[in-house]
Amino acid sequence: MSDDDRRPPEAAGDLMTSDREVFANHMALIAEMTREFSASRDSQTVSRHGLARITTFLGAEASSLFLIDEEGHDLVCAACFGPVDVTGLRIPLRKGIVGRAVVLNKTQMVRDARRDPDFGGQDIAAETGFVTKSVLVAPLSLGDERLGAIEIINKASGDGLFDEHDRTLLEVLAGSAALAIDNFRLTQRLVEQERSRHELTLAAEIQRSLLPGEAAPDYPVHGVNVPARLVSGDFFDVVEEAPGDRIWFALGDVAGKGMNAAILMTKAASLFRCLSKTIASPGRLLAAVNAELCETGSHGMFVTMVAGFYDIWSGRVRIANAGHEPPLFLPAGADEFLAVPALAPPLGIADDIVGWDGYPEHDIDLGDGALYVFTDGLTEAYTEAEGRATLGEDGTRRLIRDVRGLPPPQRLAAMLDRVRRPDRPLRDDVTILVVEHGGPR
């Protein structure tokens, strides 16, 4: 005869009522804590509060929430409840009872922790005086993704041992907590993405404000910049000297993408605008920009750049090239181009690249011809005519010949139309300058 058979009928009824009450209490706690996990936007606060509720409900002494760190090597205590604060404690992922629960993705119920081969709490007991006797650990996981585990320590009520009811309750709550943690992390990523997007939008607005405005049709220098992404690593600038004899221009390309490239681009553009007002030589101006970039550091990035000026009285151009794509000069009525090669490396690599006289300079008599300065975003762009091939050097020369009869603003627009395809984004930022004689001679 079983123990239930020996009990009087009223005692059996009391037992059934007790089981129903336990079940009802479990379900009420699960429902309430699921709501709390789902509604909270403060993971640490809700974790501490949740641990306190679970620990008290199970009649235990302490509890901890462990999460796998970003590197996936350690478990880190993110929150705890009990007489000893172990927040921040790190344990190797494959060590201890908690690590075993996470690796196996299976709840661990240990009735005598001291006899468990993976128990590693002796050092903590020596330091804090807290002795671990029994342990219940439920893993936090979503499918195959492991997040961490909830550990409950030392059942204080009854016989001091956790039972199957405790296991079931903790497993259900761990599933709810895992979903809440995953949702919180997703929300945080979305917030960070939105913050980054806002910062990039602001950076893009600042960049656009640094570019010259649209010039009059008969102005000697015209430029255009089209970013491949929100922010650009290309830049150009046009600065007219106070007496009005010279028009300085520059075009550059930062090696790199993203916010760091945008910051370096802004720095190089600002240096050009400042130094063009005090240095009369394009070669020495580039040397000064190079020295400044090297002195303040550019995080391993560098800038290719062409700088020069146009003399409105003589119609001559003097330029210097620091590791950039060769500018192309097309004389009036000619089909062959004169390329201006880079005879020195880019800016920001080393401060002793050139001598006291700066980067090598080139003089060009424009006549009725035109000088084109552009970034490699043009030569590496896809075009309708070229199919899947990039424009390349030969394609760039054909393109310039095809549009040479248009006024400069329309010419630049026509060049962009050829390299911007609706079905394919730009591979890189595209920036183009054209310099033509527009003043008295």
Secondary structure in CASP SS format (residue, H / E / C, confidence):
PFRMAT SS
TARGET T0000
AUTHOR 0000-0000-0000
METHOD secondary structure of the structure
MODEL  1
M C 1.00
S C 1.00
D H 1.00
D H 1.00
D H 1.00
R H 1.00
R C 1.00
P C 1.00
P H 1.00
E H 1.00
A H 1.00
A H 1.00
G H 1.00
D H 1.00
L H 1.00
M H 1.00
T H 1.00
S H 1.00
D H 1.00
R H 1.00
E H 1.00
V H 1.00
F H 1.00
A H 1.00
N H 1.00
H H 1.00
M H 1.00
A H 1.00
L H 1.00
I H 1.00
A H 1.00
E H 1.00
M H 1.00
T H 1.00
R H 1.00
E H 1.00
F H 1.00
S H 1.00
A H 1.00
S C 1.00
R C 1.00
D C 1.00
S H 1.00
Q H 1.00
T H 1.00
V H 1.00
S H 1.00
R H 1.00
H H 1.00
G H 1.00
L H 1.00
A H 1.00
R H 1.00
I H 1.00
T H 1.00
T H 1.00
F H 1.00
L H 1.00
G C 1.00
A E 1.00
E E 1.00
A E 1.00
S E 1.00
S E 1.00
L E 1.00
F E 1.00
L E 1.00
I E 1.00
D C 1.00
E C 1.00
E C 1.00
G C 1.00
H C 1.00
D E 1.00
L E 1.00
V E 1.00
C E 1.00
A E 1.00
A E 1.00
C E 1.00
F E 1.00
G C 1.00
P C 1.00
V C 1.00
D C 1.00
V C 1.00
T C 1.00
G C 1.00
L C 1.00
R E 1.00
I E 1.00
P E 1.00
L C 1.00
R C 1.00
K C 1.00
G H 1.00
I H 1.00
V H 1.00
G H 1.00
R H 1.00
A H 1.00
V H 1.00
V H 1.00
L H 1.00
N C 1.00
K C 1.00
T C 1.00
Q E 1.00
M E 1.00
V E 1.00
R C 1.00
D C 1.00
A H 1.00
R H 1.00
R H 1.00
D C 1.00
P C 1.00
D C 1.00
F C 1.00
G C 1.00
G C 1.00
Q H 1.00
D H 1.00
I H 1.00
A H 1.00
A H 1.00
E H 1.00
T H 1.00
G C 1.00
F C 1.00
V C 1.00
T C 1.00
K C 1.00
S C 1.00
V E 1.00
L E 1.00
V E 1.00
A E 1.00
P E 1.00
L E 1.00
S E 1.00
L E 1.00
G C 1.00
D C 1.00
E E 1.00
R E 1.00
L E 1.00
G E 1.00
A E 1.00
I E 1.00
E E 1.00
I E 1.00
I E 1.00
N E 1.00
K E 1.00
A C 1.00
S C 1.00
G C 1.00
D C 1.00
G C 1.00
L C 1.00
F C 1.00
D C 1.00
E H 1.00
H H 1.00
D H 1.00
R H 1.00
T H 1.00
L H 1.00
L H 1.00
E H 1.00
V H 1.00
L H 1.00
A H 1.00
G H 1.00
S H 1.00
A H 1.00
A H 1.00
L H 1.00
A H 1.00
I H 1.00
D H 1.00
N H 1.00
F H 1.00
R H 1.00
L H 1.00
T H 1.00
Q H 1.00
R H 1.00
L H 1.00
V H 1.00
E H 1.00
Q H 1.00
E H 1.00
R H 1.00
S H 1.00
R H 1.00
H H 1.00
E H 1.00
L H 1.00
T H 1.00
L H 1.00
A H 1.00
A H 1.00
E H 1.00
I H 1.00
Q H 1.00
R H 1.00
S H 1.00
L H 1.00
L C 1.00
P C 1.00
G C 1.00
E C 1.00
A C 1.00
A C 1.00
P C 1.00
D C 1.00
Y C 1.00
P C 1.00
V E 1.00
H E 1.00
G E 1.00
V E 1.00
N E 1.00
V E 1.00
P C 1.00
A C 1.00
R C 1.00
L C 1.00
V C 1.00
S C 1.00
G C 1.00
D E 1.00
F E 1.00
F E 1.00
D E 1.00
V E 1.00
V E 1.00
E E 1.00
E C 1.00
A C 1.00
P C 1.00
G C 1.00
D C 1.00
R E 1.00
I E 1.00
W E 1.00
F E 1.00
A E 1.00
L E 1.00
G E 1.00
D E 1.00
V E 1.00
A C 1.00
G C 1.00
K C 1.00
G H 1.00
M H 1.00
N H 1.00
A H 1.00
A H 1.00
I H 1.00
L H 1.00
M H 1.00
T H 1.00
K H 1.00
A H 1.00
A H 1.00
S H 1.00
L H 1.00
F H 1.00
R H 1.00
C H 1.00
L H 1.00
S C 1.00
K C 1.00
T C 1.00
I C 1.00
A C 1.00
S C 1.00
P H 1.00
G H 1.00
R H 1.00
L H 1.00
L H 1.00
A H 1.00
A H 1.00
V H 1.00
N H 1.00
A H 1.00
E H 1.00
L H 1.00
C H 1.00
E H 1.00
T H 1.00
G C 1.00
S C 1.00
H C 1.00
G C 1.00
M C 1.00
F C 1.00
V E 1.00
T E 1.00
M E 1.00
V E 1.00
A E 1.00
G E 1.00
F E 1.00
Y E 1.00
D E 1.00
I C 1.00
W C 1.00
S C 1.00
G C 1.00
R E 1.00
V E 1.00
R E 1.00
I E 1.00
A E 1.00
N E 1.00
A E 1.00
G C 1.00
H C 1.00
E C 1.00
P C 1.00
P C 1.00
L E 1.00
F E 1.00
L E 1.00
P C 1.00
A C 1.00
G C 1.00
A C 1.00
D C 1.00
E C 1.00
F C 1.00
L E 1.00
A E 1.00
V C 1.00
P C 1.00
A C 1.00
L C 1.00
A C 1.00
P C 1.00
P C 1.00
L E 1.00
G C 1.00
I C 1.00
A C 1.00
D C 1.00
D C 1.00
I C 1.00
V C 1.00
G C 1.00
W C 1.00
D C 1.00
G C 1.00
Y C 1.00
P C 1.00
E E 1.00
H E 1.00
D E 1.00
I E 1.00
D E 1.00
L C 1.00
G C 1.00
D C 1.00
G C 1.00
A E 1.00
L E 1.00
Y E 1.00
V E 1.00
F E 1.00
T C 1.00
D H 1.00
G H 1.00
L H 1.00
T H 1.00
E C 1.00
A C 1.00
Y E 1.00
T C 1.00
E C 1.00
A C 1.00
E C 1.00
G C 1.00
R C 1.00
A C 1.00
T E 1.00
L C 1.00
G H 1.00
E H 1.00
D H 1.00
G H 1.00
T H 1.00
R H 1.00
R H 1.00
L H 1.00
I H 1.00
R H 1.00
D H 1.00
V H 1.00
R C 1.00
G C 1.00
L C 1.00
P C 1.00
P H 1.00
P H 1.00
Q H 1.00
R H 1.00
L H 1.00
A H 1.00
A H 1.00
M H 1.00
L H 1.00
D H 1.00
R H 1.00
V H 1.00
R C 1.00
R E 1.00
P C 1.00
D C 1.00
R E 1.00
P C 1.00
L C 1.00
R C 1.00
D C 1.00
D C 1.00
V E 1.00
T E 1.00
I E 1.00
L E 1.00
V E 1.00
V E 1.00
E E 1.00
H C 1.00
G C 1.00
G C 1.00
P C 1.00
R C 1.00
END
